[in-house]
Amino acid sequence: MKKASTPAFLLCLGLFVSAQSISFTQDQIDYGTIKKGSDGKQIFKFTNTGDKPLIISNVKSSCSCSVPSWTKSPVLPGKTGEITVQYDTKNIGKFSKSVEVFSNDVTFSRKLLRIKGEVK
Protein backbone atom coordinates (compact mmCIF):
# COMPACT_ATOMS: atom_id res chain seq x y z
CA MET A 1 0.00 0.00 0.00
CA LYS A 2 2.85 2.34 0.82
CA LYS A 3 4.43 1.92 -2.63
CA ALA A 4 1.18 2.75 -4.45
CA SER A 5 0.69 6.02 -2.56
CA THR A 6 4.25 7.28 -3.12
CA PRO A 7 3.85 7.97 -6.88
CA ALA A 8 0.53 9.73 -6.25
CA PHE A 9 2.14 11.92 -3.59
CA LEU A 10 5.04 12.81 -5.89
CA LEU A 11 2.62 13.67 -8.70
CA CYS A 12 0.64 16.00 -6.41
CA LEU A 13 3.87 17.57 -5.12
CA GLY A 14 5.00 18.16 -8.70
CA LEU A 15 1.80 20.03 -9.49
CA PHE A 16 2.52 22.55 -6.73
CA VAL A 17 6.26 22.88 -7.37
CA SER A 18 5.80 23.40 -11.10
CA ALA A 19 3.47 26.35 -11.61
CA GLN A 20 3.07 29.92 -12.74
CA SER A 21 3.72 32.71 -10.26
CA ILE A 22 3.21 36.48 -10.44
CA SER A 23 5.66 38.93 -8.88
CA PHE A 24 5.09 42.71 -8.97
CA THR A 25 7.93 45.24 -8.74
CA GLN A 26 5.59 47.30 -6.55
CA ASP A 27 2.03 46.89 -5.33
CA GLN A 28 1.32 50.58 -4.66
CA ILE A 29 1.93 53.70 -6.71
CA ASP A 30 1.85 57.12 -5.11
CA TYR A 31 1.11 59.82 -7.67
CA GLY A 32 2.02 62.48 -5.14
CA THR A 33 0.42 65.85 -5.90
CA ILE A 34 -0.62 66.26 -9.53
CA LYS A 35 -2.42 69.00 -11.44
CA LYS A 36 -6.01 68.76 -12.55
CA GLY A 37 -6.17 67.52 -16.14
CA SER A 38 -2.65 66.06 -16.10
CA ASP A 39 -1.79 62.58 -17.35
CA GLY A 40 -3.07 60.05 -14.80
CA LYS A 41 -1.41 57.01 -16.37
CA GLN A 42 0.72 54.70 -14.19
CA ILE A 43 2.10 51.23 -14.89
CA PHE A 44 2.46 48.24 -12.58
CA LYS A 45 5.07 45.83 -13.96
CA PHE A 46 5.11 42.14 -13.13
CA THR A 47 7.16 39.05 -13.92
CA ASN A 48 6.14 35.43 -14.25
CA THR A 49 8.54 33.86 -11.75
CA GLY A 50 7.13 30.37 -12.27
CA ASP A 51 7.82 27.80 -14.96
CA LYS A 52 4.42 27.72 -16.71
CA PRO A 53 2.56 30.47 -18.65
CA LEU A 54 0.84 33.09 -16.49
CA ILE A 55 -2.57 34.36 -17.55
CA ILE A 56 -4.19 37.55 -16.24
CA SER A 57 -7.89 36.77 -16.62
CA ASN A 58 -9.28 40.07 -15.35
CA VAL A 59 -8.39 43.35 -13.65
CA LYS A 60 -11.07 45.31 -11.79
CA SER A 61 -10.89 48.83 -10.43
CA SER A 62 -12.64 49.98 -7.25
CA CYS A 63 -14.24 52.86 -9.18
CA SER A 64 -14.92 54.13 -12.69
CA CYS A 65 -12.41 56.95 -12.12
CA SER A 66 -9.48 54.56 -12.63
CA VAL A 67 -9.51 52.41 -15.74
CA PRO A 68 -7.16 49.41 -15.96
CA SER A 69 -5.75 47.67 -19.02
CA TRP A 70 -3.34 44.75 -19.01
CA THR A 71 -1.25 42.26 -20.94
CA LYS A 72 -3.85 39.92 -22.44
CA SER A 73 -1.58 37.23 -23.88
CA PRO A 74 -0.05 34.53 -21.65
CA VAL A 75 3.19 35.67 -20.02
CA LEU A 76 5.84 33.01 -20.42
CA PRO A 77 8.15 32.01 -17.55
CA GLY A 78 10.76 34.71 -16.87
CA LYS A 79 8.94 37.25 -19.05
CA THR A 80 7.23 40.46 -17.96
CA GLY A 81 3.84 42.08 -18.42
CA GLU A 82 2.10 45.31 -17.44
CA ILE A 83 -1.07 46.56 -15.84
CA THR A 84 -1.76 50.17 -16.79
CA VAL A 85 -4.08 52.28 -14.65
CA GLN A 86 -5.50 55.51 -16.06
CA TYR A 87 -6.78 57.74 -13.23
CA ASP A 88 -9.22 60.53 -14.16
CA THR A 89 -7.45 63.69 -13.00
CA LYS A 90 -10.56 65.84 -13.44
CA ASN A 91 -11.53 64.79 -9.91
CA ILE A 92 -9.96 67.27 -7.46
CA GLY A 93 -8.86 66.08 -4.04
CA LYS A 94 -7.10 63.17 -2.41
CA PHE A 95 -7.67 59.70 -3.77
CA SER A 96 -6.86 56.14 -2.73
CA LYS A 97 -8.12 53.43 -5.06
CA SER A 98 -7.56 49.73 -5.48
CA VAL A 99 -7.15 47.52 -8.52
CA GLU A 100 -7.77 43.80 -8.15
CA VAL A 101 -5.82 41.43 -10.40
CA PHE A 102 -7.11 37.92 -11.16
CA SER A 103 -4.64 35.38 -12.53
CA ASN A 104 -3.89 31.67 -12.68
CA ASP A 105 -1.14 32.02 -10.03
CA VAL A 106 -1.70 28.97 -7.82
CA THR A 107 -0.72 30.79 -4.61
CA PHE A 108 -2.11 34.30 -5.18
CA SER A 109 -4.92 34.06 -7.73
CA ARG A 110 -6.13 37.50 -6.55
CA LYS A 111 -3.72 40.36 -5.94
CA LEU A 112 -4.67 43.83 -4.73
CA LEU A 113 -2.77 46.84 -6.12
CA ARG A 114 -3.24 50.42 -4.91
CA ILE A 115 -2.92 53.92 -6.31
CA LYS A 116 -3.06 57.08 -4.26
CA GLY A 117 -2.34 60.77 -4.56
CA GLU A 118 -3.91 64.20 -4.67
CA VAL A 119 -5.22 66.23 -7.60
CA LYS A 120 -5.04 70.03 -7.21
C-alpha positions as CSV (number, residue, x, y, z in Angstrom):
1,M,0.0,0.0,0.0
2,K,2.9,2.3,0.8
3,K,4.4,1.9,-2.6
4,A,1.2,2.7,-4.4
5,S,0.7,6.0,-2.6
6,T,4.3,7.3,-3.1
7,P,3.9,8.0,-6.9
8,A,0.5,9.7,-6.3
9,F,2.1,11.9,-3.6
10,L,5.0,12.8,-5.9
11,L,2.6,13.7,-8.7
12,C,0.6,16.0,-6.4
13,L,3.9,17.6,-5.1
14,G,5.0,18.2,-8.7
15,L,1.8,20.0,-9.5
16,F,2.5,22.5,-6.7
17,V,6.3,22.9,-7.4
18,S,5.8,23.4,-11.1
19,A,3.5,26.3,-11.6
20,Q,3.1,29.9,-12.7
21,S,3.7,32.7,-10.3
22,I,3.2,36.5,-10.4
23,S,5.7,38.9,-8.9
24,F,5.1,42.7,-9.0
25,T,7.9,45.2,-8.7
26,Q,5.6,47.3,-6.5
27,D,2.0,46.9,-5.3
28,Q,1.3,50.6,-4.7
29,I,1.9,53.7,-6.7
30,D,1.9,57.1,-5.1
31,Y,1.1,59.8,-7.7
32,G,2.0,62.5,-5.1
33,T,0.4,65.8,-5.9
34,I,-0.6,66.3,-9.5
35,K,-2.4,69.0,-11.4
36,K,-6.0,68.8,-12.5
37,G,-6.2,67.5,-16.1
38,S,-2.6,66.1,-16.1
39,D,-1.8,62.6,-17.3
40,G,-3.1,60.0,-14.8
41,K,-1.4,57.0,-16.4
42,Q,0.7,54.7,-14.2
43,I,2.1,51.2,-14.9
44,F,2.5,48.2,-12.6
45,K,5.1,45.8,-14.0
46,F,5.1,42.1,-13.1
47,T,7.2,39.1,-13.9
48,N,6.1,35.4,-14.2
49,T,8.5,33.9,-11.7
50,G,7.1,30.4,-12.3
51,D,7.8,27.8,-15.0
52,K,4.4,27.7,-16.7
53,P,2.6,30.5,-18.6
54,L,0.8,33.1,-16.5
55,I,-2.6,34.4,-17.6
56,I,-4.2,37.6,-16.2
57,S,-7.9,36.8,-16.6
58,N,-9.3,40.1,-15.4
59,V,-8.4,43.3,-13.6
60,K,-11.1,45.3,-11.8
61,S,-10.9,48.8,-10.4
62,S,-12.6,50.0,-7.2
63,C,-14.2,52.9,-9.2
64,S,-14.9,54.1,-12.7
65,C,-12.4,57.0,-12.1
66,S,-9.5,54.6,-12.6
67,V,-9.5,52.4,-15.7
68,P,-7.2,49.4,-16.0
69,S,-5.7,47.7,-19.0
70,W,-3.3,44.7,-19.0
71,T,-1.3,42.3,-20.9
72,K,-3.9,39.9,-22.4
73,S,-1.6,37.2,-23.9
74,P,-0.1,34.5,-21.7
75,V,3.2,35.7,-20.0
76,L,5.8,33.0,-20.4
77,P,8.2,32.0,-17.6
78,G,10.8,34.7,-16.9
79,K,8.9,37.3,-19.1
80,T,7.2,40.5,-18.0
81,G,3.8,42.1,-18.4
82,E,2.1,45.3,-17.4
83,I,-1.1,46.6,-15.8
84,T,-1.8,50.2,-16.8
85,V,-4.1,52.3,-14.7
86,Q,-5.5,55.5,-16.1
87,Y,-6.8,57.7,-13.2
88,D,-9.2,60.5,-14.2
89,T,-7.4,63.7,-13.0
90,K,-10.6,65.8,-13.4
91,N,-11.5,64.8,-9.9
92,I,-10.0,67.3,-7.5
93,G,-8.9,66.1,-4.0
94,K,-7.1,63.2,-2.4
95,F,-7.7,59.7,-3.8
96,S,-6.9,56.1,-2.7
97,K,-8.1,53.4,-5.1
98,S,-7.6,49.7,-5.5
99,V,-7.1,47.5,-8.5
100,E,-7.8,43.8,-8.2
101,V,-5.8,41.4,-10.4
102,F,-7.1,37.9,-11.2
103,S,-4.6,35.4,-12.5
104,N,-3.9,31.7,-12.7
105,D,-1.1,32.0,-10.0
106,V,-1.7,29.0,-7.8
107,T,-0.7,30.8,-4.6
108,F,-2.1,34.3,-5.2
109,S,-4.9,34.1,-7.7
110,R,-6.1,37.5,-6.6
111,K,-3.7,40.4,-5.9
112,L,-4.7,43.8,-4.7
113,L,-2.8,46.8,-6.1
114,R,-3.2,50.4,-4.9
115,I,-2.9,53.9,-6.3
116,K,-3.1,57.1,-4.3
117,G,-2.3,60.8,-4.6
118,E,-3.9,64.2,-4.7
119,V,-5.2,66.2,-7.6
120,K,-5.0,70.0,-7.2
